[in-house]
């Protein structure tokens, strides 16, 4: 009955007992059950050989041998009769989904003729905010070009805590002048009311709802537990949770907050400490809900949505200066009319003309502002936010942890992408394109985590570490070097020459920041005011979100079902693809099937001709076909782009990324036709980057880090393995 397949879903084992007459109905019932709760379905290994179970390797993603194309109906879906004719009655599954056909224009196509006409808006900066500005302006009917010096979302936008949130600390700061309170006396003594913080929380929660709706395949609600160790914290945090939900309103897109008992808290987070450092026993917990995302890929999908609306978005295009007319930069009457841009891939310099230029460069905004007006005062204050990635067992798979640190900040321990993210810090530092965590920052996070979890976390548990630089806005009343009291709200700034700068804010508010920036452009430029439509991004669905409901009816569990049942992909890889690509996950697997010789491998001739989709690394669900897809359809130009921003493997495990580097280079060399010199240069850049993602020396436990010079095979540029150095 299994026709020699090595890995058979549980419902086929059921059909084996019930007989072929019930097979079709059994499969449809199973698909419905999986769609209802994809995470709860088990997979059994059924084999005609009794010894198979004892010697079988771990399940790998499978694809069935390619069959002739199935005729599609007018709607683009394969008709039931066509599918039945192709697969046979015993293989008919109503979860078969059509593969979306949209792909963005190539980088070369977007560069073609880019100097020939004056565009309406030129956006400098390809992070979350810049992509949001490009999307907003393009959807208003404006001609838009975006340029980014490096890869899209290669700076702060890929180095966040991965949260979509309203700001629990802001809510607390609205009523408390000092955090955290250590007694009920502290609560009373430090009472205050700052409505500005409530305004920020309200705006952030509104944008949280937007993000959860606009890309629901990637942005998901995440429960987080605030552990409570004092009796008076129970009523206080009950009010906190109630206020958080009331401010969010009826459109919060997440379940309501709730108090849970001590036993429930220990059940949800088994590793939680039962008493704190002061010997006070756990009395309960507050469960609040926010959202979680994959930040770099979310930014990419924002960029793809902007391209779909007509924007030209070019990475590796560096602004070397601004174009002016009417005088020298900063003089009366001078106006910014475009930018000199160097294509870092071809070396060609482009003169891009625009009616309005928007500066969305985050912490690097002051550099562009000084191009427009050399006398402009700096407004950016960089703040380092360091994060550590730990194994999945360092957190509960059901919910995250959030608590106030001893100095009044908020720290998170969250499940993410099959691992655990711990962070973040908030310390001043220099502006850098490749910020690195310091020993003190790593020690701080590990020590704080050990305050709330039973098993002490040390450096030996850290798989990757990174720092992002927050673009805080200078407050003239703040003490020098104090970043915790600087504004997280965004500002729209205009300097001499008409350059519009959008800065500050946070990931959650990227859409509102973009709307305010484009509104400022329209107000400042009569030519734009005459043609710009009203902002429409509040209802936008990003590319990959099944905007018309034609692929999966916006039920993204069906994509997982289709990948597993229709394409034979393993459970963890199906979930990974759905979470990171949405409907485009079907395109990734189609690429693997169409080029099976490159991206799959035969298991054995005795197992029904099935082929396994090759993973980049055996411990992670990323597959090799994602590398080619990133090169062809996601504008990846370097190995770092693939490992860091597309597959996120560098952020999950620096060592695993280093071990995967040779295969990534091999695939990209074939895609782009790299010679040996270019390949070696890419390898060096990737190793140098991964060094910044590895753990620095720290004093909490025995750690390791990736050596800057990895071991190599003799007479080869390939990295054979990571050189691990004890510290």
Beta strands, then each sheet from edge to edge (+ up, - down):
strand 1: 8-9
strand 2: 43-44
strand 3: 62-63
strand 4: 119-124
strand 5: 144-147
strand 6: 163-164
strand 7: 220-228
strand 8: 258-261
strand 9: 284-292
strand 10: 312-314
strand 11: 317-325
strand 12: 335-343
strand 13: 349-359
strand 14: 380-390
strand 15: 400-404
strand 16: 410-416
strand 17: 419-423
strand 18: 427-428
strand 19: 462-473
strand 20: 490-494
strand 21: 500-504
strand 22: 600-602
strand 23: 611-613
strand 24: 704-706
strand 25: 711-712
strand 26: 719-721
strand 27: 724-726
sheet 1: 1+ 2-
sheet 2: 3+ 23- 22+
sheet 3: 10+ 5+ 4+ 13+ 12- 11+
sheet 4: 10+ 5+ 4+ 13+ 21+ 20-
sheet 5: 6+ 9- 7+ 15+ 16- 17+ 14- 18+
sheet 6: 6+ 9- 8+
sheet 7: 6+ 9- 7+ 15+ 16- 17+ 14- 19+
sheet 8: 24+ 27-
sheet 9: 25+ 26-
end
